[in-house]
Amino acid sequence: MSADVVVVGSFMMDHTAYVSRRPEPGETVRGHGFLVSEGGKGFNQAVAAARTGAAVRILGRLGDDEFGGRFIDRLREEGIDTTGIEFDLELGTGVGFPVVDEKGENAIVVVPGANDRITAQQLQACAPRIADAKVLLLQREVPESAAVRAAEIAREAGVFVVLNPAPAGSIHAFRGLVDLVIPNKVELTALAQEEDIEGAARALAADLGGCDVIVTLGGAGVLIVADGISLSIPADAVEAVDTTGAGDCFCGSLAARLASGDRLVDAAEYAVVASGMAVARRGGADSAPTLGEVLPRLRTRRQAGRGRGVPLAAPPTEVGTA
């Protein structure tokens, strides 16, 4: 069975602590909430894409343990294809430890476990599953060699390749293999040494051999740099409860909308609204809204005149397509 979106990514069983403020080194603080939930950038993005209406397949690696079983059950509940998942008999399922403060900001420790055993050979064996997709979505929580091989397979098959360079680090190995890269401001700063965001985005695009860039800016929305055009899409004002997984919600929602045929700017606006809704809820994947929840918000936004955003150089109608 073909998929609209194929995600190559990680699984992390999140153990989230909610605190008034995050502790300083050597300090113990008292928390006021605790949540164990399925997470990891790959899982979060796959759930967001599925809730946006896409047929989704995820390729990755779980431990042969209780957490691995929980993930399979959740994926099936979300209608996500699990046939590309392998189980590791030695390393356990990855775990994450987010600490979320009263502003909704988070700091996260991850122990990758089985995620570190995803190999290029595993992805090569899944080549037909990648090649029949419309969009391939990648992050950096799995070994680079595996993600690069997936990108090569997709590129050869004409599949649109989206890279979320998180956690921050070099992505030069993806040069010539990526159609769209989605860093946040911190990741962009680590990848391109330019004084302003737009200049850094253009430098990153050039370094990758020419691609589109969307920089996520939290409550300020996003900046799109595509086909020589820059476009700012503002976010709606929301009261942040938990920012864990907000970027993943954006990436997964956007990938799904691109797979459905949306132009880049329209897909990005949808994803801005979806991720804004996600930060007003607790949890990572659990916070991702459904298509039916987002569309009314999107219509209200446009009726209020907020629309697609502000072109910095040319009309938004000239921004590239999926």
matplotlib code that plots the C-alpha trace (Angstrom):
import matplotlib.pyplot as plt

x = [0.0, 1.4, 1.7, 1.4, 4.0, 6.9, 8.6, 12.1, 12.6, 12.8, 10.7, 11.1, 8.9, 8.6, 8.6, 7.6, 7.8, 6.0, 7.6, 7.3, 10.8, 13.6, 16.3, 19.8, 22.8, 22.9, 19.4, 16.3, 12.9, 9.4, 7.2, 3.4, 2.7, 4.0, 3.1, 4.3, 3.5, 4.8, 7.1, 10.3, 10.5, 9.7, 6.6, 5.4, 5.7, 4.0, 1.0, 0.7, 0.7, -1.9, -4.2, -3.9, -5.4, -2.4, -1.8, 1.4, 4.1, 6.9, 10.3, 12.4, 13.5, 12.0, 13.2, 11.7, 10.1, 7.0, 7.6, 8.0, 4.7, 3.0, 4.3, 3.0, -0.5, -0.5, 0.6, -2.2, -4.7, -3.6, -3.8, -0.1, 1.6, 4.1, 5.5, 8.8, 9.6, 12.2, 12.7, 16.1, 16.7, 19.6, 18.8, 15.6, 13.2, 14.4, 13.3, 13.0, 12.9, 11.3, 11.1, 8.4, 8.2, 5.2, 5.9, 5.5, 9.2, 11.1, 14.5, 14.8, 17.3, 17.0, 18.5, 18.2, 18.5, 17.3, 17.0, 20.8, 20.7, 18.7, 21.0, 21.3, 20.8, 17.4, 16.4, 17.6, 15.4, 12.5, 13.3, 10.0, 8.1, 10.0, 9.9, 6.1, 5.5, 4.7, 6.8, 9.7, 10.1, 13.5, 15.0, 18.4, 17.4, 18.5, 22.0, 22.9, 23.9, 20.4, 18.7, 21.0, 20.3, 16.5, 17.0, 19.0, 16.3, 13.6, 15.5, 16.0, 12.3, 11.2, 9.8, 9.7, 12.3, 11.8, 14.5, 14.0, 17.6, 16.9, 18.7, 21.0, 24.2, 25.8, 23.6, 26.2, 25.8, 22.3, 23.6, 21.7, 19.2, 16.7, 13.8, 12.8, 14.7, 12.8, 15.1, 14.1, 16.0, 18.5, 19.2, 19.5, 22.1, 24.1, 23.9, 24.6, 26.7, 24.8, 23.6, 19.9, 17.5, 16.7, 20.4, 21.1, 18.2, 19.6, 23.0, 21.7, 19.8, 22.9, 25.0, 22.5, 22.8, 19.6, 16.4, 13.5, 13.8, 11.1, 12.4, 10.1, 10.1, 7.8, 5.2, 6.4, 5.3, 7.6, 9.8, 9.6, 12.6, 11.8, 12.6, 14.3, 11.3, 10.8, 7.5, 6.6, 3.6, 2.6, 1.3, -2.0, -1.7, -2.0, -1.3, 1.5, 1.0, 3.6, 5.9, 7.1, 6.6, 5.3, 8.0, 7.2, 3.5, 4.5, 6.6, 4.2, 1.2, 3.1, 4.3, 0.7, -0.6, 2.2, 1.3, -2.3, -1.3, -1.1, 1.3, 4.2, 2.7, -0.7, 0.7, 2.9, -0.1, -2.0, 1.0, 1.3, -2.3, -1.9, 1.3, -0.2, -3.1, -0.6, 1.3, -2.0, -2.2, 0.0, 2.1, 4.0, 2.2, -1.0, -1.2, -1.4, -4.8, -6.9, -7.8, -11.3, -10.0, -7.6, -9.7, -12.3, -9.4, -7.8, -11.0, -11.5, -8.0, -8.5, -11.8, -10.2, -7.8, -4.7, -4.4, -1.2, 1.3, 3.4, 5.6, 9.0, 10.0, 7.2, 3.6, 3.1, 1.5, 5.0, 6.3, 7.2, 4.9, 5.2]
y = [0.0, 3.4, 6.3, 10.1, 10.8, 8.6, 9.6, 8.3, 9.1, 8.4, 7.0, 8.4, 7.4, 10.9, 11.3, 14.9, 16.9, 20.2, 22.8, 26.5, 27.0, 24.7, 23.9, 25.5, 23.1, 21.3, 22.5, 20.5, 22.0, 20.7, 19.8, 20.1, 17.6, 14.5, 12.8, 9.6, 9.6, 8.4, 10.9, 11.4, 13.7, 10.9, 9.7, 13.2, 14.2, 11.1, 11.6, 15.2, 14.2, 11.5, 13.8, 16.2, 13.6, 12.0, 8.3, 7.9, 5.3, 5.5, 3.8, 3.4, 1.1, 0.2, -1.9, -5.3, -4.1, -2.7, 0.8, -0.7, -2.4, 0.8, 2.6, 0.0, 0.2, 4.0, 4.0, 1.6, 3.8, 6.8, 4.7, 4.9, 2.1, 0.2, -2.3, -0.5, -0.7, -3.1, -4.3, -4.3, -7.3, -5.6, -1.9, -0.6, 1.8, 5.4, 7.6, 11.4, 13.5, 16.9, 19.5, 22.2, 25.5, 27.7, 29.6, 26.4, 26.4, 23.1, 21.5, 17.8, 15.0, 12.0, 8.5, 7.3, 3.5, 1.5, 4.7, 4.7, 1.3, 2.4, 1.7, 2.6, -1.1, -1.0, 2.0, 0.4, -2.6, -0.2, 1.5, 0.6, 2.0, 5.3, 5.6, 5.4, 8.3, 11.9, 13.4, 12.1, 13.7, 13.5, 14.7, 14.3, 12.0, 9.0, 8.1, 10.4, 7.6, 6.1, 9.5, 10.3, 6.9, 7.5, 11.0, 9.4, 6.8, 9.5, 11.9, 9.1, 8.4, 12.1, 12.2, 15.6, 15.6, 17.6, 17.9, 19.2, 19.7, 18.9, 18.5, 21.1, 20.0, 19.8, 18.8, 19.1, 15.4, 16.2, 18.7, 18.2, 15.8, 18.1, 20.2, 21.9, 22.4, 23.6, 24.8, 26.9, 30.1, 28.3, 25.6, 28.2, 30.1, 26.9, 26.2, 29.6, 32.4, 35.4, 38.5, 38.4, 35.5, 36.0, 36.1, 33.0, 31.2, 32.1, 31.0, 27.7, 27.1, 27.8, 25.5, 22.7, 23.1, 25.1, 24.4, 26.1, 27.1, 27.7, 29.1, 28.6, 31.5, 30.4, 33.0, 35.2, 32.6, 31.6, 33.0, 31.3, 31.8, 30.1, 30.8, 34.0, 35.3, 35.9, 35.7, 36.1, 34.3, 35.5, 33.2, 33.8, 34.9, 31.9, 31.2, 28.6, 25.6, 23.2, 23.8, 20.2, 18.9, 22.2, 22.2, 18.5, 19.4, 22.1, 19.8, 16.9, 19.1, 20.9, 17.6, 16.3, 19.4, 19.4, 15.7, 16.8, 19.2, 22.5, 25.1, 25.8, 29.0, 27.5, 24.4, 26.6, 28.7, 25.6, 24.4, 27.7, 27.4, 23.7, 24.2, 27.3, 25.1, 22.4, 24.7, 25.5, 21.8, 19.5, 16.7, 16.2, 14.0, 14.1, 17.9, 17.7, 18.9, 17.2, 18.5, 19.1, 21.2, 23.3, 24.2, 26.3, 28.3, 28.8, 30.1, 32.5, 33.7, 34.5, 36.1, 38.4, 39.5, 37.9, 35.7, 34.2, 36.7, 39.6, 39.3, 40.8, 40.9, 39.7, 38.5, 35.2, 33.7, 33.4, 31.2, 27.7, 24.7, 21.2]
z = [0.0, -1.0, 1.4, 0.9, 3.5, 4.6, 7.8, 8.6, 12.3, 16.0, 18.7, 22.3, 25.2, 26.9, 30.6, 30.9, 34.1, 34.5, 36.8, 37.6, 36.4, 35.2, 37.7, 37.7, 37.8, 41.1, 42.1, 42.8, 42.1, 42.9, 39.9, 39.7, 36.9, 35.2, 31.9, 30.2, 26.5, 23.2, 21.5, 19.5, 16.4, 13.9, 15.8, 16.5, 12.9, 11.7, 14.0, 12.9, 9.3, 9.8, 11.7, 8.8, 6.6, 4.9, 4.5, 6.5, 6.9, 9.4, 9.1, 12.2, 15.0, 18.4, 21.3, 21.8, 25.1, 26.7, 25.2, 21.8, 22.1, 23.2, 20.2, 17.8, 19.4, 19.2, 15.5, 14.6, 16.5, 14.5, 11.2, 10.5, 8.5, 10.7, 8.1, 7.9, 11.6, 12.9, 16.5, 18.3, 20.6, 22.4, 22.8, 24.3, 22.9, 23.1, 26.0, 26.4, 29.5, 28.8, 31.5, 30.8, 32.7, 33.3, 30.1, 28.1, 27.3, 27.5, 27.8, 26.9, 27.5, 25.2, 25.4, 21.8, 22.4, 19.4, 17.3, 17.0, 15.3, 12.2, 9.3, 5.6, 4.9, 6.7, 4.6, 1.4, 2.1, 2.4, -0.9, -2.6, 0.4, 0.1, -3.7, -3.9, -1.5, -2.4, 0.5, 2.5, 5.9, 7.7, 11.0, 12.7, 15.6, 13.6, 12.2, 9.4, 7.0, 7.2, 6.6, 3.7, 2.1, 2.4, 0.8, -2.1, -2.7, -2.7, -4.9, -7.5, -7.5, -7.7, -4.2, -2.5, 0.4, 3.5, 6.2, 9.7, 10.9, 14.6, 16.8, 15.4, 13.6, 10.2, 7.3, 4.5, 3.7, 2.4, -0.2, -3.5, -1.8, -0.2, -1.6, 1.6, 4.9, 8.1, 10.9, 13.8, 14.6, 16.9, 14.3, 11.5, 13.5, 14.0, 10.3, 8.7, 10.0, 8.8, 10.7, 9.7, 9.5, 5.8, 4.9, 6.9, 5.2, 1.8, 2.8, 4.0, 0.8, -1.2, 1.0, 0.4, -3.4, -3.8, -2.0, -0.3, 3.4, 6.1, 9.4, 12.3, 14.7, 17.5, 18.3, 15.5, 12.9, 10.0, 7.3, 3.8, 1.5, -1.8, -5.5, -4.6, -2.7, 1.0, 2.7, 6.4, 7.8, 11.3, 13.9, 15.8, 19.4, 21.8, 25.4, 25.3, 27.7, 26.3, 23.3, 23.3, 19.7, 18.3, 15.6, 14.9, 14.5, 12.0, 9.9, 9.9, 9.1, 6.3, 4.8, 4.7, 3.1, 0.5, -0.3, -0.7, -3.5, -1.5, -2.7, -0.2, 1.1, 1.7, 3.4, 5.6, 6.7, 7.6, 9.6, 11.4, 12.6, 13.5, 15.5, 17.3, 18.4, 19.6, 22.0, 23.8, 24.8, 26.8, 25.3, 22.0, 19.5, 21.6, 21.1, 17.3, 16.0, 13.4, 9.9, 11.2, 14.0, 12.0, 8.9, 10.8, 12.5, 9.1, 7.6, 10.6, 10.2, 6.6, 7.1, 9.7, 7.1, 8.5, 5.4, 4.1, 5.4, 4.3, 1.2, 1.7, -2.0, -4.2, -4.1, -2.3, -5.4, -6.8, -4.0, -5.2, -5.2, -3.8]

ax = plt.figure().add_subplot(projection="3d")
ax.plot(x, y, z, "-o")
ax.set_aspect("equal")
plt.show()
